[in-house]
């Protein structure tokens, strides 16, 4: 029973952390896009779509999907 309680607490604690991570990642992507990245038009279109998808996931409360989607956009842009 104690292990279950700990797992629930840890699970609930992780969700807000992911929720706050999403806007920070979106801001990094926005800054990189504003700087005019030197990537192909196809990659630029993909980054913009991933950015939009990440924001939609975030708004829907699907924060892990948002973080994963935004991470792919950041990888394409070369953001650490």
N, CA and C atoms as an extended XYZ file, in Angstrom:
240
Properties=species:S:1:pos:R:3:atomname:S:1:resname:S:1:resid:I:1 pbc="F F F"
N         0.823       -1.186        0.000 N   UNK     1
C         0.000        0.000        0.000 CA  UNK     1
C         0.877        1.263        0.000 C   UNK     1
N         1.930        1.204        0.774 N   UNK     2
C         2.830        2.344        0.853 CA  UNK     2
C         3.496        2.617       -0.502 C   UNK     2
N         3.871        1.549       -1.212 N   UNK     3
C         4.494        1.696       -2.533 CA  UNK     3
C         3.521        2.326       -3.526 C   UNK     3
N         2.260        1.932       -3.439 N   UNK     4
C         1.245        2.495       -4.325 CA  UNK     4
C         1.090        3.987       -4.072 C   UNK     4
N         1.060        4.376       -2.812 N   UNK     5
C         0.934        5.787       -2.461 CA  UNK     5
C         2.126        6.588       -2.986 C   UNK     5
N         3.304        6.039       -2.859 N   UNK     6
C         4.510        6.714       -3.363 CA  UNK     6
C         4.452        6.851       -4.876 C   UNK     6
N         4.021        5.800       -5.561 N   UNK     7
C         3.920        5.843       -7.018 CA  UNK     7
C         2.919        6.895       -7.466 C   UNK     7
N         1.799        7.002       -6.782 N   UNK     8
C         0.782        8.002       -7.137 CA  UNK     8
C         1.327        9.408       -6.940 C   UNK     8
N         1.981        9.632       -5.816 N   UNK     9
C         2.543       10.955       -5.539 CA  UNK     9
C         3.587       11.329       -6.583 C   UNK     9
N         4.460       10.404       -6.919 N   UNK    10
C         5.490       10.686       -7.930 CA  UNK    10
C         4.867       10.944       -9.294 C   UNK    10
N         3.841       10.196       -9.634 N   UNK    11
C         3.159       10.391      -10.913 CA  UNK    11
C         2.496       11.750      -10.998 C   UNK    11
N         1.858       12.165       -9.920 N   UNK    12
C         1.215       13.477       -9.900 CA  UNK    12
C         2.236       14.610       -9.907 C   UNK    12
N         3.355       14.389       -9.302 N   UNK    13
C         4.401       15.411       -9.272 CA  UNK    13
C         5.046       15.588      -10.634 C   UNK    13
N         5.114       14.541      -11.430 N   UNK    14
C         5.764       14.619      -12.741 CA  UNK    14
C         4.925       15.391      -13.751 C   UNK    14
N         3.612       15.316      -13.669 N   UNK    15
C         2.751       15.979      -14.647 CA  UNK    15
C         2.947       17.488      -14.677 C   UNK    15
N         2.932       18.195      -13.538 N   UNK    16
C         3.176       19.635      -13.595 CA  UNK    16
C         4.570       19.979      -14.112 C   UNK    16
N         5.548       19.151      -13.799 N   UNK    17
C         6.897       19.416      -14.293 CA  UNK    17
C         6.924       19.378      -15.810 C   UNK    17
N         6.248       18.412      -16.405 N   UNK    18
C         6.176       18.338      -17.860 CA  UNK    18
C         5.387       19.510      -18.419 C   UNK    18
N         4.322       19.902      -17.728 N   UNK    19
C         3.485       21.001      -18.193 CA  UNK    19
C         4.293       22.299      -18.287 C   UNK    19
N         5.180       22.535      -17.325 N   UNK    20
C         5.986       23.747      -17.343 CA  UNK    20
C         7.124       23.665      -18.351 C   UNK    20
N         7.500       22.470      -18.726 N   UNK    21
C         8.580       22.252      -19.680 CA  UNK    21
C         8.144       22.641      -21.092 C   UNK    21
N         6.893       22.382      -21.418 N   UNK    22
C         6.386       22.623      -22.773 CA  UNK    22
C         6.534       24.085      -23.211 C   UNK    22
N         6.049       25.057      -22.423 N   UNK    23
C         6.188       26.452      -22.851 CA  UNK    23
C         7.642       26.884      -23.032 C   UNK    23
N         8.527       26.376      -22.206 N   UNK    24
C         9.948       26.714      -22.342 CA  UNK    24
C        10.499       26.185      -23.659 C   UNK    24
N        10.121       24.963      -24.013 N   UNK    25
C        10.568       24.393      -25.286 CA  UNK    25
C         9.986       25.160      -26.464 C   UNK    25
N         8.714       25.539      -26.371 N   UNK    26
C         8.091       26.316      -27.451 CA  UNK    26
C         8.805       27.652      -27.629 C   UNK    26
N         9.181       28.281      -26.525 N   UNK    27
C         9.897       29.558      -26.598 CA  UNK    27
C        11.260       29.384      -27.260 C   UNK    27
N        11.960       28.293      -26.965 N   UNK    28
C        13.256       28.027      -27.603 CA  UNK    28
C        13.090       27.843      -29.110 C   UNK    28
N        12.054       27.110      -29.486 N   UNK    29
C        11.796       26.883      -30.916 CA  UNK    29
C        11.449       28.199      -31.600 C   UNK    29
N        10.586       28.992      -30.967 N   UNK    30
C        10.197       30.286      -31.535 CA  UNK    30
C        11.405       31.194      -31.736 C   UNK    30
N        12.301       31.212      -30.749 N   UNK    31
C        13.502       32.053      -30.859 CA  UNK    31
C        14.388       31.583      -32.004 C   UNK    31
N        14.530       30.265      -32.141 N   UNK    32
C        15.357       29.730      -33.231 CA  UNK    32
C        14.729       30.043      -34.586 C   UNK    32
N        13.414       29.955      -34.680 N   UNK    33
C        12.740       30.270      -35.943 CA  UNK    33
C        12.870       31.752      -36.275 C   UNK    33
N        12.783       32.600      -35.265 N   UNK    34
C        12.911       34.043      -35.477 CA  UNK    34
C        14.318       34.423      -35.935 C   UNK    34
N        15.297       33.625      -35.532 N   UNK    35
C        16.688       33.894      -35.904 CA  UNK    35
C        16.992       33.484      -37.339 C   UNK    35
N        16.040       32.810      -37.995 N   UNK    36
C        16.250       32.395      -39.383 CA  UNK    36
C        17.198       31.222      -39.503 C   UNK    36
N        16.756       30.049      -39.103 N   UNK    37
C        17.645       28.881      -39.150 CA  UNK    37
C        18.054       28.517      -40.573 C   UNK    37
N        19.219       27.939      -40.698 N   UNK    38
C        19.715       27.516      -42.013 CA  UNK    38
C        19.437       26.027      -42.190 C   UNK    38
N        18.160       25.732      -42.393 N   UNK    39
C        17.728       24.359      -42.639 CA  UNK    39
C        16.901       24.358      -43.922 C   UNK    39
N        16.696       23.202      -44.466 N   UNK    40
C        15.941       23.103      -45.720 CA  UNK    40
C        14.496       23.533      -45.514 C   UNK    40
N        13.837       23.870      -46.609 N   UNK    41
C        12.427       24.257      -46.557 CA  UNK    41
C        11.576       23.112      -46.005 C   UNK    41
N        11.924       21.888      -46.359 N   UNK    42
C        11.180       20.727      -45.868 CA  UNK    42
C        11.330       20.602      -44.351 C   UNK    42
N        12.562       20.768      -43.867 N   UNK    43
C        12.786       20.703      -42.421 CA  UNK    43
C        12.096       21.862      -41.705 C   UNK    43
N        12.121       23.038      -42.315 N   UNK    44
C        11.461       24.199      -41.723 CA  UNK    44
C         9.955       23.948      -41.595 C   UNK    44
N         9.355       23.395      -42.637 N   UNK    45
C         7.930       23.076      -42.594 CA  UNK    45
C         7.642       22.027      -41.520 C   UNK    45
N         8.526       21.043      -41.395 N   UNK    46
C         8.339       19.993      -40.390 CA  UNK    46
C         8.446       20.578      -38.987 C   UNK    46
N         9.417       21.451      -38.764 N   UNK    47
C         9.590       22.086      -37.458 CA  UNK    47
C         8.342       22.892      -37.098 C   UNK    47
N         7.832       23.652      -38.043 N   UNK    48
C         6.638       24.456      -37.777 CA  UNK    48
C         5.440       23.567      -37.440 C   UNK    48
N         5.308       22.448      -38.126 N   UNK    49
C         4.206       21.528      -37.840 CA  UNK    49
C         4.383       20.880      -36.474 C   UNK    49
N         5.609       20.460      -36.167 N   UNK    50
C         5.877       19.865      -34.861 CA  UNK    50
C         5.626       20.871      -33.739 C   UNK    50
N         5.991       22.109      -33.970 N   UNK    51
C         5.765       23.181      -32.983 CA  UNK    51
C         4.271       23.350      -32.733 C   UNK    51
N         3.488       23.388      -33.793 N   UNK    52
C         2.037       23.534      -33.667 CA  UNK    52
C         1.423       22.315      -32.974 C   UNK    52
N         1.873       21.131      -33.358 N   UNK    53
C         1.371       19.907      -32.733 CA  UNK    53
C         1.711       19.877      -31.242 C   UNK    53
N         2.929       20.280      -30.909 N   UNK    54
C         3.339       20.312      -29.511 CA  UNK    54
C         2.482       21.242      -28.682 C   UNK    54
N         2.133       22.377      -29.254 N   UNK    55
C         1.270       23.324      -28.537 CA  UNK    55
C        -0.129       22.740      -28.342 C   UNK    55
N        -0.637       22.050      -29.357 N   UNK    56
C        -1.950       21.422      -29.232 CA  UNK    56
C        -1.940       20.327      -28.162 C   UNK    56
N        -0.903       19.509      -28.149 N   UNK    57
C        -0.793       18.480      -27.113 CA  UNK    57
C        -0.754       19.123      -25.725 C   UNK    57
N         0.011       20.193      -25.595 N   UNK    58
C         0.125       20.889      -24.310 CA  UNK    58
C        -1.245       21.403      -23.867 C   UNK    58
N        -1.951       22.051      -24.761 N   UNK    59
C        -3.270       22.601      -24.439 CA  UNK    59
C        -4.269       21.511      -24.051 C   UNK    59
N        -4.092       20.327      -24.625 N   UNK    60
C        -4.988       19.204      -24.334 CA  UNK    60
C        -4.575       18.447      -23.072 C   UNK    60
N        -3.482       18.869      -22.437 N   UNK    61
C        -3.031       18.200      -21.228 CA  UNK    61
C        -2.204       16.950      -21.489 C   UNK    61
N        -1.814       16.734      -22.741 N   UNK    62
C        -1.007       15.569      -23.112 CA  UNK    62
C         0.461       15.992      -23.127 C   UNK    62
N         0.983       16.203      -21.935 N   UNK    63
C         2.291       16.840      -21.820 CA  UNK    63
C         3.458       15.973      -22.271 C   UNK    63
N         3.397       14.683      -22.064 N   UNK    64
C         4.500       13.840      -22.539 CA  UNK    64
C         4.560       13.858      -24.056 C   UNK    64
N         3.403       13.800      -24.713 N   UNK    65
C         3.387       13.877      -26.177 CA  UNK    65
C         3.908       15.234      -26.641 C   UNK    65
N         3.545       16.284      -25.902 N   UNK    66
C         4.027       17.616      -26.238 CA  UNK    66
C         5.539       17.698      -26.122 C   UNK    66
N         6.076       17.231      -25.012 N   UNK    67
C         7.523       17.266      -24.791 CA  UNK    67
C         8.251       16.480      -25.879 C   UNK    67
N         7.735       15.299      -26.204 N   UNK    68
C         8.370       14.465      -27.228 CA  UNK    68
C         8.330       15.131      -28.600 C   UNK    68
N         7.195       15.721      -28.935 N   UNK    69
C         7.028       16.377      -30.234 CA  UNK    69
C         7.933       17.603      -30.339 C   UNK    69
N         7.948       18.404      -29.291 N   UNK    70
C         8.796       19.595      -29.291 CA  UNK    70
C        10.278       19.223      -29.301 C   UNK    70
N        10.624       18.106      -28.665 N   UNK    71
C        12.019       17.647      -28.677 CA  UNK    71
C        12.466       17.304      -30.091 C   UNK    71
N        11.574       16.734      -30.880 N   UNK    72
C        11.921       16.428      -32.278 CA  UNK    72
C        12.166       17.706      -33.064 C   UNK    72
N        11.333       18.721      -32.850 N   UNK    73
C        11.541       20.009      -33.520 CA  UNK    73
C        12.868       20.623      -33.093 C   UNK    73
N        13.183       20.542      -31.822 N   UNK    74
C        14.446       21.108      -31.334 CA  UNK    74
C        15.639       20.354      -31.882 C   UNK    74
N        15.495       19.025      -32.040 N   UNK    75
C        16.579       18.235      -32.621 CA  UNK    75
C        16.862       18.691      -34.049 C   UNK    75
N        15.819       18.918      -34.831 N   UNK    76
C        16.004       19.359      -36.209 CA  UNK    76
C        16.685       20.726      -36.255 C   UNK    76
N        16.316       21.589      -35.295 N   UNK    77
C        16.896       22.933      -35.249 CA  UNK    77
C        18.294       22.962      -34.620 C   UNK    77
N        18.703       21.845      -34.017 N   UNK    78
C        20.008       21.801      -33.368 CA  UNK    78
C        20.023       22.459      -32.005 C   UNK    78
N        18.867       22.510      -31.358 N   UNK    79
C        18.759       23.099      -30.017 CA  UNK    79
C        19.009       21.999      -28.998 C   UNK    79
N        19.842       22.303      -28.016 N   UNK    80
C        20.116       21.333      -26.929 CA  UNK    80
C        19.123       21.481      -25.820 C   UNK    80
